[in-house]
Amino acid sequence: MGVIETNSLTKTYDGKGGISDVTLSIEEGIVYGFLGPNGSGKSTFVRTLLGLLVPTSGEGFILGEPIGTTKSREQVGYLPELFRYPNWMTGKQLLESHADLCKIPARQQNKRIQEVVDLVGMTGREKGKISGFSKGMSQRIGIACAILNDPKVIFLDEPTSALDPIGRKDVRDLMAYLRDQGKTVFLNSHLLHEVESLCNYVSIVHQGEMIAQGPWRELMMTEARVEIVTAGSIAAPFPAFVTSYQKGKEQEGRMRWVLELENETDIPKILHYLSSKQIDVFEVKPNTPHLEDVFLHWVNQKKESAYVDNQ
Ligand SMILES: Nc1ncnc2c1ncn2[C@@H]1O[C@H](COP(=O)(O)OP(=O)(O)OP(=O)(O)O)[C@@H](O)[C@H]1O
């Protein structure tokens, strides 16, 4: 059984919104990406898994325990998307109150708090009042609270939304660290590149429906696009597997091309082809598809398969 398992899990609000019919199984020790635009149902799904919302139908398990039970919650950590902490507290006081809630024995609290404060890059600053924290510092202290009880499963809802690029990288490194410690991280995000660098497995959700799930690389292979800079123009046409190409401006004897391929695995074939024509290549840059393109692709796939099923 996976660390997180759901079977047709559904949570709607009086029949509207929310998320419907999600079946998934997540193995231990990975960062699992739950990817979807705003309003697609990501927070609803996480809150249902945590037992903060009662499912409309279906079932779910965390570490083999039915969702909503104390046992299922004992080993999880959670960073909500919109969190507010009391402004009058210091970061350390906030962590102490969480430590009490997690029943961490008093004599172990200082050591554990120091560990998580160091891990989230807040060393020394935890003594300041929350009212003086920037959004990024609040986000970090929120993550510290989520991992304080050393949970096996950690739910992070848009954890980098308030962070600058350096802060985002720190949080990505932290997620990778937790994964390497054998933890399972469930990451809600609407940012393709955030999920891309960390998650081998993802679900894509759209308008309250799971439209695709599987290995990241397979789901992103909606269409491969590659930018190539060659020496001069190319006399012969590209081979047939290049479905379309655009020629850029020639600059200092070099030409930039944008090629569309059916599959990423065609990139080496293009390089073989250019080398066989003795054309020098200066740059090869695979283009990551835009999130909107990926969603559109899978929404259309889903519609097509529904049409085939109905025939
Ligand atoms: N308490 C609620 N009552 C009624 N509808 C709700 C409630 N919470 C969420 N919804 C609706 O359910 C849908 C999914 O919302 P949800 O917040 O789960 O999506 P999300 O993907 O997490 O979006 P975001 O990233 O913007 O938070 C939306 O249409 C939203 O309006």
The ligand as a Tripos MOL2 file, in Angstrom:
@<TRIPOS>MOLECULE
LIG
   31    33     1     0     0
SMALL
NO_CHARGES

@<TRIPOS>ATOM
      1 N1        -15.2980   26.7420    1.4150 N.pl3     1 LIG1
      2 C1        -15.6720   26.7220    0.1400 C.ar      1 LIG1
      3 N2        -16.9700   26.8760   -0.1910 N.ar      1 LIG1
      4 C2        -17.3870   26.8360   -1.4840 C.ar      1 LIG1
      5 N3        -16.5510   26.6410   -2.5370 N.ar      1 LIG1
      6 C3        -15.2480   26.4980   -2.2630 C.ar      1 LIG1
      7 C4        -14.7440   26.5230   -0.9130 C.ar      1 LIG1
      8 N4        -13.3920   26.3230   -0.9590 N.ar      1 LIG1
      9 C5        -13.0760   26.1860   -2.2690 C.ar      1 LIG1
     10 N5        -14.1800   26.2800   -3.0390 N.ar      1 LIG1
     11 C6        -14.2280   26.1630   -4.5190 C.3       1 LIG1
     12 O1        -13.6690   24.8960   -4.8930 O.3       1 LIG1
     13 C7        -12.8360   25.0490   -6.0370 C.3       1 LIG1
     14 C8        -11.4430   24.5530   -5.7060 C.3       1 LIG1
     15 O2        -10.8350   25.4430   -4.7660 O.3       1 LIG1
     16 P1         -9.4130   25.1500   -4.1030 P.3       1 LIG1
     17 O3         -9.1090   26.2750   -3.1840 O.co2     1 LIG1
     18 O4         -9.4330   23.7800   -3.5540 O.co2     1 LIG1
     19 O5         -8.4740   25.1750   -5.3860 O.3       1 LIG1
     20 P2         -6.8880   25.3850   -5.4710 P.3       1 LIG1
     21 O6         -6.4330   24.6240   -6.6440 O.co2     1 LIG1
     22 O7         -6.2590   25.0780   -4.1660 O.co2     1 LIG1
     23 O8         -6.7810   26.9250   -5.7860 O.3       1 LIG1
     24 P3         -5.8180   28.0350   -5.1540 P.3       1 LIG1
     25 O9         -4.4400   27.6570   -5.5540 O.co2     1 LIG1
     26 O10        -6.3160   29.2920   -5.7850 O.co2     1 LIG1
     27 O11        -6.0550   27.9820   -3.6720 O.co2     1 LIG1
     28 C9        -12.9140   26.5170   -6.4320 C.3       1 LIG1
     29 O12       -13.8890   26.6360   -7.4340 O.3       1 LIG1
     30 C10       -13.3540   27.2170   -5.1690 C.3       1 LIG1
     31 O13       -14.0760   28.3660   -5.4600 O.3       1 LIG1
@<TRIPOS>BOND
     1     1     2 1
     2     2     3 ar
     3     2     7 ar
     4     3     4 ar
     5     4     5 ar
     6     5     6 ar
     7     6     7 ar
     8     6    10 ar
     9     7     8 ar
    10     8     9 ar
    11     9    10 ar
    12    10    11 1
    13    11    12 1
    14    11    30 1
    15    12    13 1
    16    13    14 1
    17    13    28 1
    18    14    15 1
    19    15    16 1
    20    16    17 2
    21    16    18 1
    22    16    19 1
    23    19    20 1
    24    20    21 2
    25    20    22 1
    26    20    23 1
    27    23    24 1
    28    24    25 2
    29    24    26 1
    30    24    27 1
    31    28    29 1
    32    28    30 1
    33    30    31 1
@<TRIPOS>SUBSTRUCTURE
     1 LIG1         1 GROUP 0 **** ****
